[in-house]
Amino acid sequence: MVVSAGSGNSKIEMRKEVAAMSSTADVKASAAKLLSRSLVNLKFVVNKPGSTIEGFYSINGATEVSIGTLNIPQSFTKGKTLGDGVTGNITFAGIFATHRSAATSLTFSFEDFKIEPAIVNASFNPDSLNSSIIQRDFISGIFASESNLLKPKVYPNPLHKIFNIEFPGAYTGKITIQIIDQLGRINEIGKYKLKPGGSNIRVDISTLFLRTGVYSLMIHSETRKTEAIKIVVL
């Protein structure tokens, strides 16, 4: 799964390669998108018994979209035995940036990468742990920000022309706020300085004349990772 940042033709692409070879049937891709300065979340759902992998993406906190499903060889998930001849059933997954066959480099910021089991059966039977209960793994790479700490709150949401952003006490320093639409167009809201102990910012977007729809509120901070909050403009 890659973010292909071609000149004016950026897209999300999922490609399967076996022995460094792939065909058109091994590729699933989105339509062209504007991805510059965007927060992109990529996710794989691996179905081991079914030998399939499905790719998902979301941009700037918007609704997650499936890019499609590919069949994969069992060798992708059954694991390997390491060189010591003892450690077995090892499968590797990773995340990296590359600019193939290009003279200049591209810079990406990888803030999170994780693999999680997904429980697909409601019932629990200890004897079936190796069969039907744990069937899928999530492989998720997030480009930008995801935090388990308290996050800023937007209210009201859905909103009209005016809304508030409430920042927890842990948020301090200078921030920049933007609103990005589904096409990647950026509306600059302003720069603010947060006070220790918590802050509340009142935002007036009446002069932007935004159409009804879903937008991403981006909060860029000098001291924290970028936050993306989904907002609905009525």
N, C-alpha and C positions, 0 to 999 in steps of 0.2 A: 504494500500500500504506500503510495508516494504522493506528495504534493508536487506536481509538475509545473514549474514556474516559467513557462515559455513566454516570449515577448508578446504580450497582449492575448495569449491563449492559455492562461493558467487553468489547470484542471486537477481533479483528484483521480488517481489511477490505481487500480489493483491489478497486478501482473503475477502470473505463475511462471517460474522458470525451473526446468528440470535439466540438469547437466548443462546449464548456461544457455538453454534453448527455450524459446516460447513462440507461439503462433498467435494469430488474431483471435482464436478461440480461447486463448489463455489470458485475455485482457478484458477488464471492465473499467469503464471510465465515465466521468461526469461530463456534462456540457462545459463549455468554456466559462470561466469565472474570473472575477477580479479578486485576487487573493493577497495583494500587497498589503502588508501591515495587519493582516487578519489573524485571529485566533482560530486555529484549526484543530479539531479533535478527530483522530482516526482510531477506529476500533475494528478488530477481527473477532468473529465468533467462530470457533473451531468445533465442528461436530465430529468427534473421533469415530464413533460407530458408523456414521454415514459417510465418512471420508470427504467432507465438504468444508469449505471455509466461506463465510459471508463477510463482506466489508461494509462498514458504516462510516459516515463522516458528518460533522456539523461545523458550521462556520459562525464564529462570533456568538456562540451560545444559542444559535437558532435550533429548530427541530432537527433531530438526527435523521439522516437519510441513508437508506440502503443503496449501495452502489452495485450490488449483484452477488451471485454465488458461483464459486468455481469448485470443480471436483479436484481433489488432491490425492497423490499417491499415499498409501499407508506408511511409506518410509518417512513422510513428513512428520508423523506424529508417534510412530511406534518407538522411537528412541534408538540410541546407539550405545554400544559398550565402549568405554574409554580405553586408552592405551594400556592401562594397568591390568586389563583382562578381568577385572572384578566389578568395577562400578558400571552398572548397566541401566537401561531404560532412561537415557538422558536425551532430552530434546532442547535445542537452543533457540532462543528468540532474541532479537535485538532491534536497535533503532540507530540510524546513522544518516548523515547528510552527504550527498555527492552531487557533482555537476559533470555528468558524463560527457566525454569528448569535447570539453570546453576549455578555453585558455584562462578564463577567469572563474573565480570561486563564488559560490552563493553562501550567504550566512543565514543559518536557522538557529533558533533558540529552543532547545528541548527542555521542558520544565518537569516532565513527569513521564514515567513509563512503568507499566505494571501488568502482571498476569494474574487473573483471578478465576477461581472455579465458579461455575454457574449451576445452581440446583434446579433441575427441570422436572423433578417429581415431588409432589407434596408429601407423600408417605415416606417414612424412614424405616429401613430394614438394614441392620448392620451387615447382613450377608450379601447385600446387593451393592455395596459401595463401589465395587469394581465393575459393575455392569450398567444398570440403567439410571441410577440416581445422579451420579456425576458424569455428565455426558459432554459438557462443553466447557471450553476455557475462553475467557475474554483476554485479548491482547490489545491494550489501549495505549496510544501515544498521544500526549497532549502538548500542543505547541502554544505555550503561553502560561496561563495561570489556572491552578486548581488548588484550593487550600481547604483543610478541614477546620480552620479557625473560624471564628465568627466573621461573617461577611456583611458588607453594607446592605441596607434595606431601602427599597424604593417604594414610596407610597404617595398617592394611590397608584395602583397598577392593576388593570388598565388605567390609562390617564388621558387627559385632554391637552391643555396648554401649559399647565403648571403642575409640578410634582416636587417631592422632597426626597433627598438622599440622607439617610441616617447612618453615620459612621460610628462603629464601636470605639471604645477608648484606646484600643491598640493602634488605631490608625492616626498617624500624625504626619506633619510635614506638608510639602507641596504636592498637589495632584493636578492632572489635566483630564478633562472629561470630554468625551466625544460620543456622538450617536451615529451608528453605521446601519445603513439599510441592507436589504437582502442582496443587492447588487454590488455591495462593497463601497458605496459612496459615503464619504465621511462628512459629518456636520460637526464643526468645532463648537463646543459649548463654552469653554473657558478654563482658566487656571484658578485654583483656590489654595488656601493654606489652612490645614486642619489644626485645631487646637487639641492639646493633650486632654484626655478624659472624655472624649466624644464630641462629635460635631454634627450639625444638621445644616444641609445646604438646600436652599430653595432654587429651583431651576425653572425658568420661563422659556418655553420653546415656541411661543406664539408667532415669532417672526420667522420661523423656519418653514412654516406652511407644509408640514409633513402630512403625507397621505395616510389614511387608515391602514394599519398593518403592524407587523412584528419587526422590532428593531433591536439592535444590541447597544446597550449602554456600556461604553468602555471607560474604565477608570485607571489611568496610568499614574503610578506613584514613584517618587524618588527612593522610597524605602521598602516598598513591597512589590510583589508580582502584580502584573496587570489583571484586573478583574473584568469579567464580562457578565452583564446582567440582562436577561431578556425582558424587554418592555413591550407593551401593546399600546399603540396610539389609536384613539378612537376619533 
